[in-house]
Amino acid sequence: MNKNIIKQWFSDKGWTFFPFQKRAWEEIHLGKSGLISVPTGAGKTYAAYLPALSQLHETPGKGIQILYITPLKALSNDIEKTLKEPILELNLPYKVEKRTGDTSAAHKIRQKKSPPEILLTTPESLSLMLTQEDAAKRFENLQMIIVDEWHELLGTKRGVLLELCLSRIKKESVQIWALTATIGNLQEAAHVCVGKDRSPTLITAEMK
């Protein structure tokens, strides 16, 4: 694997990629969609986000490039900090912004006029965005959708809402990755998230 600034940043932090993170990087750079299932706290977020950020840096575009969806609004501040960390420390020219029920009307208007490259949101906020007239244009340059804590959504009304939202905005060129703690029926869980029209890649790891 060739070095790039994102990987170098990870190494400079004194961290080492776990095998499942290396495989996720490889599969994402091959254009695959899928599901990463490892125990909580093992590093799922960076397993999907860092290669997505690397791809964004290699082929930057305008508008929202990475859509990060979390069902847990209470954790959105922590996730936002995690997503911003490599960008701030590497001084990259990308914005990470949050859009939840707590986002002010003024900030939502600013996001319309000047959208961030990375948007962190919830299923409910995403569904509201898709009711607006400019929804198709807003997501026309999307490269990656990351769905965090998929086990919290799978089989619930919120999960069905998100499935409908994803069917609206996904294109063949948009990769979708679900992140989940260890669950059963991985193949089915992956298909529900990425869609029946794709053959999802499953990445798992048994870790203490």
N, C-alpha and C positions, 0 to 999 in steps of 0.2 A: 504494500500500500504506500503510495507516494505521500510524502509529507505535504501538508498545506497549513495555512496559518491557524485554522480552527483546531486541527490535530496538535499543532505545536503548542497552542494555548493550553490545551488539555494536559499535555505532557509537562509544560512549564509550571502547572499547578501542583505537580508532584503526583498526579493521578495516572493510573494505568487502565487502559480499556479492558473490560471483562470480555471473554470470548463472545458472549451474546451481543455486546455492543459493537464489536468488530464485525460480526456477521450482519447486524442491522445496517451498519454503514455500507457494507458491500451490496446488500440487497436494495437499499434505497437508491444507491448510485446506479444500479441496474434498471431503475424505473419501476421496481416492484411495489405492490401494496400488500399489507398483511397485518399481523397481530404480534405484539411482544408481550409475553406472559412470564413474569418473574416476580419473586416476592417483593413486597412493599419495601422501599428504601434501597433497592438494588441499583437504581440508576436508569430507570425506564425513560424518564424525560429527556435526558441528554442522548440516550441511545437513538431516539428518533429525531430530536430537534437539532443536534449538532450537524449531522449529515444534511439535513434540510437547509440549515443555515449556510453550510458549505456550498450547496447547489445554488442557493440564492446569490452567494458572493461570486460564484463562477459565471452565472448568467443573470445578472440583476435586471429587474424590470420595474415598471411603474405600478403603483397600487398595492393591494394586499396580495402578498406572495405565499405567506404561511398563515394558516388559520389554526389556532390552538384552542380546542374546546374542552372545558372542564365542567363537570356537573356540580362541583363543590365551590360555590361562590366564596365561601369563607376562606378557602386556600388560594384565592386568585392573587392576593398580594404577594404571597410567597412564590407562586409560579411566575408572576411577572418579574420579580427580582431575579429568579433563576434564568429566565429567558434573556434578560437584559445584560447579565453578567459578562458573557463573552463579548458582546457588542461594545459595551462600555470600556472594558479592559483592552480590547484591540482597536478601539477608536474607529469602529466601522460605521458607515453612513446610513444605518438603518434604524427605524423607529419601532419600538415595541409599545403598543398601547392596549388598554383594557376597555372592554365594553360590556357592562353588566347593567342590572337594574339600578345600580347606584351611580352610574355615569350621568353627569349633568347634561341638560339639553344643549347648553352652549358647547360642551366638549363634543357631543355627537355631531353638531353642525360643523365643527372644525374637522372632525374625522371624515365627513363627507367631502369637504373641499380639499383636504390634504390627508388622504388615508395613509396609515402606517404600513410598512412592509410586513410586519408581524402583528396580527390581531388576536388577542386573548379574549374569549367570550364564553357564554353559557348556551345551552340548547335553546332556552327561552329567548334570550337576546338575539340569537341568530335567526330564529323564526320570525321575530318582529322585523329584523333587517330585510328579510326576504319578502315582506309584504310591501316594501317601498318600490316606487317606480324604477329607481335606478339600480335595483338589486343585481340584475344581470351584468351591468357595466361594472359595478363595484367588485365583482368577483371574476371578471373576465380574464385576469392575468394570474389567477391562483395556481400555485404549483403543488402545494402540500397541505393536507388536512391531517391534523393529529388529534385524536380523541382520547383524552386522558380518563383514567378510572372507568373503563368501559364496563367493568363488572357492576358498577353502581347504576348503570343505565339499562343494561341488557334485560329484556323482558318486562320493562316498566313503560308507563305511558310517556315518560320523558324520553325514553329510548326510542319509542316509535316516532315521537315528534322529531327527534334528531335524524332518524332514518329518512323521513320525508324531506327534511331540510337538505341532507346530503344528496338525495336523488335530484334535487333542484339545481345544485351548484357543481356537481361533479361532472367532469369531462374525461375523455380517455387519457388526456395528458396530466390529469390531477391525481397524484398519489394519495392514498388514504392509509393511515396507520392507527390501529387501536392499541392502547396501552392498558394492561390490566394486571392485577394481582393473579396469583395462581387460581385457575378455575377449571372446571371440567368442560367437555365438549368444545374444545378449542376451534375445531374446524367450523362448526356451526356458528360459534361466537364471532369468528373472523368474517364469515360470509355475510352475516347480518349487518356488520359494520361497513365492509368494503363493497358489498353488493354481490348478487348472484352471477353477475356478468364477468366477474374476475376470479382468478384462481389465487387465493391469498397465500402469502408466505407465512409460515408459523415459526416464531423464534421463542424458544423456551430455555430455561436454565434452572437446575436445582441448586439452590444456594442456602447456606446456613444464615 
